Amino acid sequence: MVAVGDATRVSGLLLVPARPRACYVLAHGAGAGMAHPFMAAVADGLAQRGVATLRFQFPYMERGSKRTDSPAVAHAAVRAAVSEAHRRLPSVPLFAGGKSFGGRMSSQAQAEAPMTGVRGLVFIGFPLHPAGKPSQHRAAHLQKVDCPMLFLQGTRDELADLTLLRDVLDPLGDRVTLKVIEDADHSFHVRARSGQTDDQVREAMVEAMVSWFSGSQFS
């Protein structure tokens, strides 16, 4: 369990391979919890490559609600999970982020006040705007994030127009790495005609994450 304040506890799943090279606090998206097959596949793929993960439930998901938490509550949950990962693996390089909503809540928390031990953030489908409503306002806080960031984005993601996202990220310079997944939608599903499978896409994403965790920006 992860303690979020004095009164709230949420479930967590810590997966630690032998001699982990990094630990990634992996927050879930708005519509599915930490045990969703996509989340499990990412965690398993990272573990096979020597990266630990801590998945956790946001309080609304723990309660079985469909309405997401307020930003303040979600930020508190992210901070609690990061603190728990840091406590359990104090000597392992620590990263945070997650899928869609979870990634955005992690970046907002980091922008408000840097989280202890976090070296960088990884976003698996950053939700730049609602579907069909292109805008950039959800990304304004990224200017205040002072650590390296990796964005994994599909070319068919209806929640992130890539032209708008690049316009947001380009001014951030070397802090940002953008990995574009051809034909992937917001769930990182690809069509058969793409020549890839969903499993291959996830493998490529995991490889990109592991390579980035070991990059020169952290040496």
C-alpha positions in Angstrom: 0.0 0.0 0.0 1.0 3.6 -0.6 0.1 6.2 2.0 -1.4 9.4 0.5 -1.5 11.7 3.5 -2.8 10.5 6.9 -6.1 9.1 5.9 -5.8 7.6 2.4 -4.1 4.4 1.3 -3.9 3.2 -2.3 -2.7 -0.1 -3.8 0.7 -0.4 -5.3 2.6 -2.9 -7.4 6.4 -2.9 -7.0 8.3 -5.0 -9.6 12.0 -5.2 -8.9 14.4 -7.2 -11.1 17.8 -8.4 -9.8 20.2 -5.4 -9.6 17.9 -2.8 -11.1 19.5 -0.1 -13.1 16.6 2.4 -12.6 13.1 2.6 -11.1 10.1 4.1 -12.9 7.1 5.3 -11.0 4.4 4.4 -13.5 1.0 6.2 -13.1 -2.0 4.9 -14.9 -4.3 6.7 -17.3 -7.8 8.1 -16.5 -9.8 5.2 -17.7 -7.9 2.1 -16.5 -6.0 1.3 -13.3 -2.5 0.0 -12.6 -3.3 -3.6 -13.4 -4.5 -2.9 -17.0 -2.8 -5.3 -19.5 -1.0 -2.4 -21.2 0.5 -1.2 -17.8 1.5 -4.7 -16.9 3.1 -5.3 -20.3 5.2 -2.1 -19.9 6.2 -3.0 -16.4 7.1 -6.6 -17.4 9.1 -5.3 -20.4 11.1 -2.9 -18.3 11.8 -5.6 -15.6 13.2 -7.9 -18.3 15.6 -5.1 -19.1 16.6 -4.4 -15.6 14.3 -1.5 -14.7 12.1 -1.6 -11.6 8.6 -0.1 -11.6 6.2 1.0 -9.0 2.6 1.2 -10.2 -0.1 2.6 -8.0 -3.8 3.5 -8.0 -5.0 7.1 -7.9 -7.6 7.5 -5.0 -10.6 7.7 -7.4 -9.6 4.4 -9.0 -9.1 2.8 -5.7 -12.6 3.7 -4.8 -14.0 2.4 -8.1 -15.1 5.9 -9.2 -15.0 7.0 -12.9 -14.4 10.6 -12.0 -10.8 11.5 -11.8 -9.3 13.1 -8.7 -8.7 16.9 -8.4 -5.2 17.9 -9.4 -4.3 18.5 -5.8 -5.3 14.9 -4.8 -3.7 13.4 -7.9 -0.4 15.3 -7.3 -0.4 14.1 -3.7 -0.7 10.5 -4.9 2.1 10.9 -7.3 4.3 12.4 -4.6 3.4 9.6 -2.2 4.3 6.9 -4.8 7.6 8.6 -5.6 8.5 8.8 -1.9 7.6 5.1 -1.5 9.8 4.1 -4.4 12.7 6.3 -3.1 12.3 4.7 0.4 12.3 1.2 -0.9 15.1 1.6 -3.5 17.1 4.5 -2.2 20.3 3.9 -4.3 18.5 3.3 -7.6 18.1 6.2 -10.1 14.5 7.3 -9.9 12.1 8.4 -12.7 8.4 9.3 -12.7 5.6 9.8 -15.2 3.0 7.4 -16.8 0.3 6.9 -19.2 -1.8 9.9 -20.4 -3.5 11.4 -17.3 -0.9 9.8 -15.0 1.9 11.4 -16.9 0.3 14.8 -16.9 -0.3 14.7 -13.2 3.3 13.7 -12.6 4.6 16.6 -14.7 2.3 19.1 -12.9 3.5 17.8 -9.5 7.1 18.2 -10.7 6.5 21.6 -12.0 5.0 22.8 -8.7 7.9 21.5 -6.7 10.6 19.0 -7.7 10.0 15.6 -6.2 12.8 14.1 -4.1 15.1 11.9 -6.1 13.4 12.2 -9.5 15.9 12.5 -12.3 13.5 12.7 -15.2 10.0 12.2 -16.5 8.6 9.8 -19.1 5.2 10.4 -20.7 3.4 7.5 -22.5 1.0 9.4 -24.6 0.9 12.9 -23.2 -2.7 14.2 -23.4 -2.1 17.6 -24.8 -5.8 18.3 -25.4 -9.2 16.7 -25.5 -10.0 14.7 -28.6 -11.2 16.9 -31.4 -10.3 20.1 -29.5 -6.7 21.0 -30.4 -5.0 23.3 -28.0 -1.8 23.7 -26.0 -3.0 25.0 -22.6 -2.4 21.6 -20.9 1.3 21.9 -21.5 2.0 25.4 -20.2 3.4 24.0 -16.9 6.1 22.0 -18.8 8.2 25.2 -18.9 8.6 24.9 -15.2 9.8 21.3 -15.3 13.6 21.5 -14.9 14.5 17.9 -15.4 14.9 15.9 -18.7 11.6 14.6 -20.2 10.9 11.8 -22.7 7.7 11.9 -24.7 6.4 8.7 -26.4 3.7 9.7 -28.9 1.7 8.0 -31.6 1.1 9.7 -34.9 -2.7 8.9 -34.7 -3.1 10.1 -31.1 -6.3 12.1 -31.0 -5.3 13.7 -27.7 -2.0 15.1 -29.0 -1.7 16.9 -32.4 2.0 16.3 -33.1 2.5 19.7 -34.8 1.1 21.5 -31.7 3.1 19.2 -29.4 6.3 20.0 -31.2 5.6 23.7 -31.0 5.4 23.2 -27.2 8.4 21.1 -26.9 10.9 22.8 -29.2 11.5 25.8 -26.9 12.4 23.5 -24.1 15.5 22.4 -26.0 17.7 19.7 -24.6 15.4 18.9 -21.7 13.1 17.1 -24.1 13.3 13.9 -26.2 10.4 13.1 -28.5 10.0 9.5 -29.7 7.3 9.2 -32.4 5.5 5.9 -32.9 4.2 5.6 -36.5 0.5 4.8 -36.8 0.0 4.4 -33.0 -3.2 5.9 -31.5 -3.5 7.1 -27.9 -3.6 3.5 -26.6 -0.6 2.7 -28.8 -2.7 0.4 -31.0 -1.5 0.2 -34.6 -3.4 -1.0 -37.7 -2.5 -4.2 -39.4 -1.5 -2.3 -42.5 1.2 -0.5 -40.5 3.4 -3.6 -40.7 3.8 -3.6 -36.9 1.9 -5.3 -34.1 0.9 -3.8 -30.8 3.4 -6.0 -29.0 6.2 -4.8 -31.3 5.2 -1.2 -30.6 5.3 -1.8 -26.8 8.7 -3.4 -27.2 10.1 -0.5 -29.1 8.7 1.9 -26.5 10.3 0.0 -23.7 13.6 -0.1 -25.5 13.5 3.7 -26.0 12.8 4.2 -22.3 15.6 2.0 -21.2 18.0 3.7 -23.6 16.9 7.1 -22.3 17.3 6.1 -18.7 20.9 5.3 -19.4 21.5 8.4 -21.5 24.4 10.9 -21.2 22.0 13.5 -19.8 22.1 11.6 -16.5 25.8 10.9 -16.3 
